[in-house]
Amino acid sequence: MNKALLRGLAVSALSFLVAFALTGCWNPFAPDEGGNGPPPQDAQYKIRKTPQNVIHNLRTSYVYMDADRYLDCLAEDFLFFLNPTDLTEFPELPEYWDKAEEARIHHNMFAEDTDVDGITIVFTHDTAVWDDGGTGDPLDDTWTYVEDIDLRVQLPPDLTLHAQAPAEFLFRVDPDETGPEGEILWEIWKQWDINEENRRVPGYLEGDVTLTRLKATFRE
């Protein structure tokens, strides 16, 4: 886990919590009553025959903290492009990283001995744009989705890393695998942490972080 980033997040969160405590307000970082963890039923994953099914699997893998199922959503040459604002504030971060780095981050986040107490995540669909590739071959079709993500990662004793911002996903046909009946499968080829400050919702909390900073916390 990235100690420097986590230390900065903890300081921001502590300041925010103190301010709330002094005003007698509800603490949004406190865990819900009844405990954390995934729902009691088995995880329900879908065949990746649509981009929507890939998003479903991505969300489910976070809720059940399953790194292998998360990585199954990503292309072998997947790239995650970091938030430009974070690159300015943390120049040691790369402009993008690959699937191997995503594997390291999510194995750290989801491991049995992780500090993470629980995860909640909500995707709200924004836009979808189809590109037929111009050749008539369905194998070079792509879809570009913009999804508003609300991700909360709970850490002890009472810290929640909260990323609430849009992300852009570029989907392509999986060139290496088909479905059980020969169906075309989709995978996430590229993802961008979109830097659009004006899209933050009213009440956006000072202690909240970008998706980039949340992920980077678990790089080490």
Summary of the structure (lengths in Angstrom):
residues: 220
radius of gyration: 18.2
end to end distance: 4.1
largest distance: 62.8
contacts: 609
relative contact order: 0.21
helix: 32%
strand: 32%
